[in-house]
Amino acid sequence: MVTTTQNTDGPLPPPTERRRLRESRSLTKAQVAARVGVSRSTIRAWESGRRVPHGREGAAYARLLRALAAPAAAEETTTAEAAPETPPGAATAPAPSPTAAPAPAAASAAVAAARTAPVTAEPLTPAQAFDALYAFCAPALVRQTYLLTGRRELARESVERAFQLAWQRWPELARDRDPGGWVRAVAYDCALSPWHRFRPRYRHPEPPPADPADHALLHVLLTLPPSYRRTLVLYDGVGLDLPETAAETEASTPAAAMRLTHAREAVAARLPELADPAELHRRLLELASKEQLRAGRPTVIRAGCERQNVLWTRAAIAFTVTIVGATTLTLRTAPTHYEAPIAPAQAVEGVPAVGVMGPLSREEQALRAKLGAAAKGPERLLPEPG
């Protein structure tokens, strides 16, 4: 595998360094591809080392990497130079939009800003790193979740719940390769939970979008199965590639491709003007951007998470104390030896009634005389008085 290449603009860094530079500036593969004038799959191949940049696109890619390695001020002055004309027939990715989610490692740059900052800068505290991730992902993530549920309050609640779980697991999540993707997956799971239908506040539908076209598109999305809807939003709305979409939906790549194909066919059958994937991508972004959806402040999320942790801790302590008290009371009042229970009184049947003594019959008198005659013997010995 070739890791460097030589061109008129100097050698390129290794593939891992190319990816790190892109992630340090929070750029997606689609954004870099649009600047260089190639497809997103080409950028992925260059960053993995499977292909070597060459020609005019390779030179533009080398200039862009040098601009990314320079300070932020140098990047602004060289952005126009790094983007050449798009050659005929070259695939270009859609322009970045406010609903586009960070790439699988772009959010890592917001969390790991201490690593990408100059050595002399002080590292970020956990709260500052969490706030940076929240500010980077939350606004777009709320709009994406709205496409899945069609409910504004549920979208905001799901995103806030996902970030609360992220703050609870922050020591491990801060070292994750893609913290933004982790939060997105949790928010989607919370939003698509079937238990929301039993909540009184979510039993009735919310007012639809004002635009009839947006209303029709949202209605078609909500008629899709949850797995198809999630795949469509991730691929055509967020902009993930097929392997990343399959990984986030916990499906194989062929299964994700099948879901995407069926979802597009269902949308095209109801809305023929959205048969083109590029037009569908544009309309999804417009639908999410028109809604006034805002997430809470990160300080409120962290405070709510910590308050919830305190309540759960107190509840666990109270439950433990109750169990200990009940066990102690049982031990103090329990008997120390076995006592056989007293059987209740029962009536005995079949015993003949006691007869009344009356005069002896002739047979009984003869028997008494016979017994008296047989009992003849010495007189009873009596003690004599002394």
C-alpha positions as CSV (number, residue, x, y, z in Angstrom):
1,M,0.0,0.0,0.0
2,V,1.4,3.4,-1.0
3,T,1.1,5.9,1.8
4,T,2.7,9.0,0.1
5,T,2.8,10.3,-3.4
6,Q,5.0,12.8,-5.2
7,N,3.5,15.6,-7.3
8,T,4.3,19.2,-8.3
9,D,3.0,20.5,-5.1
10,G,5.1,18.4,-2.8
11,P,4.6,15.0,-1.0
12,L,1.3,14.2,0.6
13,P,1.0,13.1,4.3
14,P,0.2,9.5,5.1
15,P,-3.5,8.5,4.9
16,T,-4.0,8.6,8.6
17,E,-2.7,12.1,8.8
18,R,-5.0,13.2,5.9
19,R,-8.0,12.0,7.8
20,R,-6.8,13.6,11.0
21,L,-6.3,17.0,9.3
22,R,-9.9,16.8,7.9
23,E,-11.3,15.9,11.3
24,S,-9.4,18.6,13.0
25,R,-11.3,21.2,11.0
26,S,-14.6,19.4,11.5
27,L,-15.0,18.8,7.7
28,T,-17.0,15.9,6.2
29,K,-15.9,13.9,3.3
30,A,-18.6,15.5,1.2
31,Q,-17.3,19.0,2.0
32,V,-13.7,18.0,1.1
33,A,-14.9,16.4,-2.1
34,A,-16.8,19.5,-3.1
35,R,-13.7,21.6,-2.6
36,V,-11.4,19.3,-4.5
37,G,-13.9,18.4,-7.2
38,V,-14.1,14.7,-6.8
39,S,-16.6,12.2,-5.4
40,R,-17.0,11.3,-1.7
41,S,-15.9,7.8,-2.4
42,T,-12.6,9.1,-3.8
43,I,-11.9,11.0,-0.7
44,R,-12.6,7.9,1.4
45,A,-10.2,5.9,-0.8
46,W,-7.5,8.5,-0.5
47,E,-7.8,8.6,3.3
48,S,-7.7,4.8,3.5
49,G,-4.6,4.5,1.2
50,R,-6.4,2.3,-1.4
51,R,-5.8,5.0,-4.0
52,V,-3.1,7.6,-4.6
53,P,-4.1,11.2,-5.4
54,H,-2.7,12.4,-8.8
55,G,-3.3,14.9,-11.5
56,R,-5.0,18.2,-11.0
57,E,-7.3,16.8,-8.3
58,G,-4.3,15.4,-6.4
59,A,-2.6,18.8,-6.5
60,A,-5.8,20.5,-5.3
61,Y,-6.0,17.9,-2.5
62,A,-2.4,18.6,-1.5
63,R,-3.0,22.3,-1.3
64,L,-6.1,21.8,0.8
65,L,-4.3,19.5,3.2
66,R,-1.6,22.2,3.6
67,A,-4.3,24.8,4.3
68,L,-5.8,22.5,6.9
69,A,-2.5,22.0,8.6
70,A,-2.0,25.8,8.8
71,P,-3.7,28.0,11.4
72,A,-7.3,28.9,11.0
73,A,-6.5,32.3,9.4
74,A,-4.4,30.7,6.8
75,E,-7.2,28.3,6.0
76,E,-9.6,31.2,5.2
77,T,-7.2,32.8,2.8
78,T,-6.4,29.6,0.9
79,T,-9.9,28.0,0.7
80,A,-10.6,29.6,-2.7
81,E,-7.3,28.5,-4.1
82,A,-7.7,24.9,-2.9
83,A,-11.0,24.5,-4.8
84,P,-10.4,24.2,-8.6
85,E,-13.0,24.0,-11.3
86,T,-15.0,20.8,-11.3
87,P,-14.0,18.7,-14.3
88,P,-16.8,17.5,-16.6
89,G,-18.5,14.4,-15.4
90,A,-16.9,14.5,-11.9
91,A,-19.3,13.7,-9.2
92,T,-19.8,16.4,-6.6
93,A,-21.4,16.0,-3.2
94,P,-24.2,18.3,-2.1
95,A,-23.2,21.5,-0.4
96,P,-23.1,21.5,3.4
97,S,-26.3,22.5,5.1
98,P,-27.4,23.3,8.7
99,T,-28.9,19.9,9.0
100,A,-25.9,17.9,7.9
101,A,-24.6,15.9,10.8
102,P,-20.8,15.6,11.5
103,A,-18.9,12.9,9.8
104,P,-18.1,9.8,11.9
105,A,-15.1,11.5,13.3
106,A,-15.8,15.2,12.7
107,A,-17.5,15.6,16.1
108,S,-14.4,14.1,17.7
109,A,-12.6,17.3,16.8
110,A,-15.0,19.3,18.9
111,V,-14.5,16.9,21.8
112,A,-10.7,16.6,21.3
113,A,-10.1,20.3,20.7
114,A,-7.4,20.1,23.3
115,R,-5.4,17.7,21.2
116,T,-5.7,19.8,18.0
117,A,-5.0,23.1,19.8
118,P,-1.5,24.4,20.1
119,V,0.7,22.8,22.7
120,T,0.8,25.9,24.8
121,A,-3.0,26.1,25.1
122,E,-4.6,24.7,28.2
123,P,-6.6,21.5,27.8
124,L,-10.4,21.7,27.9
125,T,-12.2,20.6,31.0
126,P,-14.8,17.8,30.7
127,A,-17.6,20.4,30.9
128,Q,-16.1,22.5,28.1
129,A,-15.5,19.5,25.9
130,F,-19.1,18.4,26.4
131,D,-20.4,21.9,25.7
132,A,-18.4,22.0,22.4
133,L,-19.8,18.6,21.3
134,Y,-23.3,19.8,22.2
135,A,-23.0,23.1,20.3
136,F,-21.6,21.2,17.3
137,C,-24.2,18.4,17.1
138,A,-27.4,19.4,18.9
139,P,-28.9,22.0,16.5
140,A,-28.7,19.7,13.4
141,L,-29.6,16.6,15.4
142,V,-32.9,18.1,16.6
143,R,-33.9,18.8,13.0
144,Q,-32.9,15.3,11.9
145,T,-34.9,13.7,14.7
146,Y,-37.9,15.7,13.6
147,L,-37.8,14.0,10.2
148,L,-38.0,10.6,12.0
149,T,-40.9,11.5,14.3
150,G,-42.8,14.4,12.9
151,R,-43.0,15.7,16.5
152,R,-41.1,18.8,17.5
153,E,-41.2,18.3,21.3
154,L,-40.3,14.6,21.0
155,A,-37.3,15.5,18.8
156,R,-36.0,18.0,21.3
157,E,-36.7,15.6,24.2
158,S,-34.9,12.7,22.5
159,V,-31.8,14.8,21.7
160,E,-31.6,16.1,25.3
161,R,-32.0,12.6,26.7
162,A,-29.2,11.3,24.4
163,F,-26.9,14.1,25.6
164,Q,-27.8,13.4,29.3
165,L,-26.7,9.7,28.7
166,A,-23.6,11.0,27.0
167,W,-22.7,13.2,30.0
168,Q,-23.3,10.2,32.4
169,R,-20.8,8.2,30.3
170,W,-18.5,11.1,29.4
171,P,-15.2,9.6,30.6
172,E,-15.6,6.7,28.2
173,L,-17.4,8.7,25.5
174,A,-14.7,11.4,25.4
175,R,-12.2,8.8,24.2
176,D,-14.6,7.4,21.6
177,R,-13.7,7.7,17.9
178,D,-17.1,9.1,17.0
179,P,-18.9,10.7,20.0
180,G,-21.3,12.5,17.6
181,G,-22.4,9.3,16.0
182,W,-22.9,7.7,19.4
183,V,-25.2,10.5,20.5
184,R,-27.1,10.4,17.1
185,A,-27.7,6.7,17.4
186,V,-29.1,7.1,21.0
187,A,-31.3,10.0,20.0
188,Y,-32.7,8.1,17.1
189,D,-33.4,5.1,19.3
190,C,-35.2,7.3,21.9
191,A,-37.2,9.0,19.2
192,L,-38.3,5.8,17.5
193,S,-39.2,4.0,20.8
194,P,-42.7,2.3,20.5
195,W,-43.5,3.3,24.1
196,H,-44.2,6.9,23.2
197,R,-47.6,5.9,21.8
198,F,-48.8,5.2,25.4
199,R,-47.9,8.6,26.7
200,P,-50.9,11.0,26.8
201,R,-49.0,13.9,25.3
202,Y,-48.1,12.0,22.2
203,R,-51.4,10.3,21.5
204,H,-52.5,13.0,19.1
205,P,-50.7,14.3,16.0
206,E,-49.0,17.7,16.0
207,P,-49.9,20.5,13.6
208,P,-48.3,19.7,10.2
209,P,-45.9,22.1,8.4
210,A,-47.5,25.1,6.8
211,D,-46.2,24.3,3.3
212,P,-48.4,21.7,1.6
213,A,-45.3,20.2,-0.2
214,D,-43.5,19.8,3.2
215,H,-46.6,18.4,4.7
216,A,-46.9,15.8,1.9
217,L,-43.2,14.8,2.3
218,L,-43.4,14.5,6.0
219,H,-46.5,12.4,5.7
220,V,-44.8,10.0,3.3
221,L,-41.8,9.7,5.6
222,L,-44.0,8.8,8.6
223,T,-45.7,6.1,6.6
224,L,-42.4,4.2,6.1
225,P,-41.3,1.5,8.5
226,P,-39.0,2.9,11.2
227,S,-36.0,1.0,9.8
228,Y,-36.6,2.3,6.3
229,R,-37.2,5.8,7.5
230,R,-34.0,5.8,9.6
231,T,-31.9,4.5,6.7
232,L,-33.3,7.1,4.4
233,V,-32.7,10.0,6.8
234,L,-29.1,8.9,7.5
235,Y,-28.2,8.4,3.8
236,D,-30.1,11.1,2.0
237,G,-30.6,13.5,4.9
238,V,-27.5,13.3,7.0
239,G,-25.2,12.3,4.2
240,L,-23.5,9.2,5.5
241,D,-22.2,6.6,3.1
242,L,-23.7,3.1,2.8
243,P,-21.3,1.3,5.2
244,E,-21.6,4.0,7.8
245,T,-25.4,3.9,7.5
246,A,-25.4,0.1,7.8
247,A,-23.2,0.2,10.9
248,E,-25.4,2.8,12.6
249,T,-28.6,0.9,11.9
250,E,-27.0,-2.4,13.0
251,A,-27.6,-4.0,9.6
252,S,-25.4,-5.5,6.9
253,T,-24.5,-3.3,3.9
254,P,-26.8,-5.3,1.5
255,A,-29.7,-5.0,4.0
256,A,-29.1,-1.2,4.3
257,A,-29.0,-0.9,0.5
258,M,-32.3,-2.8,0.2
259,R,-34.0,-0.6,2.8
260,L,-32.7,2.5,1.1
261,T,-34.0,1.3,-2.3
262,H,-37.4,0.4,-1.0
263,A,-37.7,3.7,0.9
264,R,-36.8,5.7,-2.2
265,E,-39.3,3.7,-4.3
266,A,-42.0,4.4,-1.7
267,V,-41.3,8.1,-1.7
268,A,-41.1,8.3,-5.5
269,A,-44.5,6.4,-5.8
270,R,-46.2,9.0,-3.7
271,L,-44.2,12.0,-4.8
272,P,-42.8,11.5,-8.3
273,E,-40.9,14.8,-8.3
274,L,-38.6,13.3,-5.6
275,A,-37.5,10.3,-7.7
276,D,-34.1,12.0,-8.1
277,P,-31.9,11.3,-5.0
278,A,-30.3,14.7,-5.2
279,E,-33.7,16.4,-5.2
280,L,-34.8,14.2,-2.3
281,H,-31.7,15.2,-0.4
282,R,-32.4,18.9,-1.0
283,R,-36.1,18.6,0.1
284,L,-35.2,16.8,3.2
285,L,-32.8,19.5,4.2
286,E,-35.3,22.2,3.4
287,L,-38.0,20.4,5.4
288,A,-35.9,20.2,8.5
289,S,-34.5,23.7,8.2
290,K,-37.9,25.4,8.0
291,E,-39.0,24.2,11.4
292,Q,-38.1,26.4,14.4
293,L,-36.4,23.7,16.4
294,R,-34.0,24.6,19.2
295,A,-32.2,22.5,21.7
296,G,-31.7,23.6,25.3
297,R,-28.5,25.0,26.6
298,P,-25.7,22.6,27.4
299,T,-25.5,23.9,31.0
300,V,-29.1,23.0,31.5
301,I,-28.6,19.5,30.1
302,R,-25.6,18.9,32.4
303,A,-27.5,20.3,35.4
304,G,-30.5,18.1,34.7
305,C,-28.4,15.0,34.2
306,E,-26.6,15.6,37.5
307,R,-29.9,16.4,39.3
308,Q,-31.4,13.1,37.9
309,N,-28.4,11.2,39.1
310,V,-28.8,12.6,42.6
311,L,-32.5,11.6,42.6
312,W,-31.7,8.1,41.5
313,T,-29.0,7.8,44.1
314,R,-31.3,9.0,46.9
315,A,-34.0,6.6,45.7
316,A,-31.5,3.7,45.7
317,I,-30.4,4.6,49.2
318,A,-34.0,4.9,50.5
319,F,-34.8,1.5,48.9
320,T,-31.8,-0.1,50.5
321,V,-32.6,1.3,53.9
322,T,-36.2,0.0,53.6
323,I,-35.0,-3.5,52.8
324,V,-32.5,-3.4,55.7
325,G,-35.2,-2.2,58.1
326,A,-37.7,-4.8,57.0
327,T,-35.1,-7.5,57.4
328,T,-34.1,-6.3,60.9
329,L,-37.8,-6.2,62.0
330,T,-38.3,-9.7,60.7
331,L,-35.3,-11.0,62.6
332,R,-36.4,-9.4,65.8
333,T,-40.0,-10.6,65.8
334,A,-39.4,-14.1,64.4
335,P,-39.7,-17.1,66.9
336,T,-36.5,-18.7,67.9
337,H,-37.8,-22.3,68.2
338,Y,-40.6,-24.4,66.7
339,E,-44.0,-24.5,68.4
340,A,-46.4,-27.1,67.2
341,P,-49.8,-25.5,66.5
342,I,-52.7,-26.5,68.7
343,A,-55.3,-28.4,66.7
344,P,-58.8,-27.0,66.8
345,A,-61.4,-29.0,68.7
346,Q,-63.4,-31.5,66.7
347,A,-66.6,-33.5,67.4
348,V,-66.1,-37.3,67.7
349,E,-68.9,-39.4,66.3
350,G,-69.8,-43.1,66.9
351,V,-69.5,-43.1,70.7
352,P,-72.6,-44.7,72.4
353,A,-74.5,-42.6,74.9
354,V,-74.0,-43.2,78.6
355,G,-77.0,-45.2,80.0
356,V,-78.7,-44.5,83.3
357,M,-78.1,-47.1,86.1
358,G,-81.2,-49.1,86.8
359,P,-82.2,-52.4,88.5
360,L,-80.2,-55.5,87.6
361,S,-81.8,-58.1,85.4
362,R,-82.1,-61.8,86.4
363,E,-79.0,-62.6,84.3
364,E,-77.0,-59.8,85.8
365,Q,-77.9,-60.9,89.4
366,A,-76.8,-64.5,88.6
367,L,-73.5,-63.2,87.3
368,R,-72.9,-61.1,90.4
369,A,-73.6,-64.1,92.6
370,K,-71.2,-66.2,90.6
371,L,-68.5,-63.6,90.8
372,G,-69.0,-63.2,94.5
373,A,-68.6,-66.9,95.1
374,A,-65.4,-67.1,93.1
375,A,-63.9,-64.1,95.0
376,K,-63.6,-66.1,98.4
377,G,-60.2,-65.7,100.0
378,P,-58.3,-64.5,103.0
379,E,-59.4,-61.4,104.8
380,R,-57.8,-58.2,103.9
381,L,-54.8,-57.4,106.1
382,L,-55.3,-54.4,108.2
383,P,-52.6,-52.6,110.2
384,E,-53.1,-52.8,113.9
385,P,-52.8,-49.7,115.9
386,G,-49.5,-49.5,117.9
